């Protein structure tokens, strides 16, 4: 549930984790149509670090997804063209530590990029968003919560 007081800023700065990117552009989740359209229209400033993009490249190649190499390259290139790259600076000490080190880079990218939102379905990432070291810096929410927020802010 989202707090009623949160209003999306104009062109919010957003980090999407890999699973959210896959849901939006590989699987074209029908529940995320509004979000996908808003992203295509440039209503959000997407942020990513090179290590986040590298994870996306690796995951697109997973055999279980059966994505042809040409389509992998297109999806990655199209996503890369949408994002503003955030420089990976030294690790930020005042952040909650994720059990899964693959999740940590998304928290760091969001803080380093001064993101308004980090969008993820990962329960550990969502839990980290409620941590006292992070909750004042940015909102962490699911893509479904962002869809709901977009409906409320129209």
N, C-alpha and C positions, 0 to 999 in steps of 0.2 A: 504494500500500500504506500502511495506517495503522500508526502505532507502537502496539505492544501496550499501552503504558503509558497511553494516553489513554482516559479514561472520561468519558462525558457527565455534566456536572453536572446537578443537579435543575433543571428548567425553564431550559435554556440560552438565552442571549440570542443571537439569530441574525439575520443580514442575508442576504436572498436577492437575487441579481441578477435582472434582468428576464427573462433566458432561463429561469431556474429557476422563476420565478413562472408563466411561460407553460407550461412543461412540466408543472407541477403542476395548474394550474386551467384553462388553455385547452385544452391537448392531452391532459390527464389521462393522462400517461405511465404505462402499466401497470407499469413497473419501479419506480415511486415510490409505490405504494399505501400502504405502511407509513408513509412520511414524510407523505403527504397526510392519513392518518388521525390521526397524532400531532399535526399542525398543527391539524386540526379539533378535536381534543380539548383543545387549549390546553397541550400539553406543552412548547411552546417559546414564548419571548417574542420575537415578531417585531419587528424594528426597521427603520425606513426614514426617509430624509430626504425632504423635499418634492421635491427635484430627481430623486430615484429614482422617486417616484410619478409625476412628470411624464413621465419617460421611458417608464414603463409605459403611461401614457395614450396617448402618441404611437405606441408600437409596436403596441398593440392596434388602432389605426386603420390600420395598414399594409394596403394593398389585397390583398396576397398572402395574408393570413390570412382574408379574407372574413368578418370578424366584423361582424354587424349593429350599428349604433350603440347600440341598446338593450342588447345583450349586453355591449358594451364598457363601457358605464356601470355595469352590474350587476357585472361582474368587477372593475372598478376600485373601486367602492364597497365591495364585499365584502372586497377585499384591504385597502383603507384602514382598514376597521373592525377588521381583525385586528392592525394594526401599531401600535406605539408610535412616535410621530414623534420623531426626534432633531433637535435644533436644529443647523443648519449654522453652525458657528463659523468663525473664520478658518482658512484652509488649514493643515493640519498639516505642518510642515516635515520632520519626521523620518519620512517615509514613502517607500517606493520610488515612483518616477514611472512611471505606465503610459503606454505609447505612445499608446493610445487614451484620450483624455481622458474619454470616456463611462464608462470603467471606474474612473477615479480616485474618483468620488463614492461608489462602493460600499466601497472601502478606507477612505475618510474616514468614512463613516457607521458602519462597523464599529468603527473606533477611537474616534470621538466617542461612540458609544453603548455603549462598553465591552462589545462583543459577544464571546461565546465562539467563535462560528463565523461565517464568511462562506462561503456556499454558491454555487458557480458551476461551469459547465462551460467557461468561457473560459480557454484555455491561458495567456494573459498574466496573468490574475488569479491562477490557480493558481501560476504561476511567482513572482509577487510575494509570495505567501504563504510562499514558502521564503526570501525575502530576509531578511537579518539584522535589518533595521529593523522587520520585521513578525512574524516567526515566534515571537517571545517574547510578543507582544501577543494574538494570536488564531490559531486554526486556520482555514486556507482549504482547503476540500475540495469535491469534486463531490457532487451529490445522491446518486449511487450509493454513494459512500463513506460518506455519512451513513446511508443505508439499512443498509449493512453494519455500521456502528458501533451502530446501534439494535438489530440482531439480536444482537450480542455483549453488549450491556448489559442484556439482558432477564433 
